[in-house]
């Protein structure tokens, strides 16, 4: 079985808090608004990817504008997710900062 260190367990706890907490009221506090924004960006990203795959299966041409429209929420989702993890984590991580930068750059320019 995989043994996780303290930082990995902390990051997994933050991810569980983001994605497994139910009944979030989006505007009651900044924390709830942040979780609502991250979840909304995930939903928009998944929807955009499903539409893109559907268009590809139908044989339609995918324009550059549509690709940019799909990649923007993905980049924002991963960027905000990593920034949220780093602000909630007690042990700041250079790896999380690098992953944040890479996800934003790849999502915006690829």
HELIX and SHEET records of a PDB file:
HELIX    1   1 UNK A    6  UNK A   20  1                                  15    
HELIX    2   2 UNK A   30  UNK A   57  1                                  28    
HELIX    3   3 UNK A   64  UNK A   88  1                                  25    
HELIX    4   4 UNK A   94  UNK A  109  1                                  16    
END                                                                             
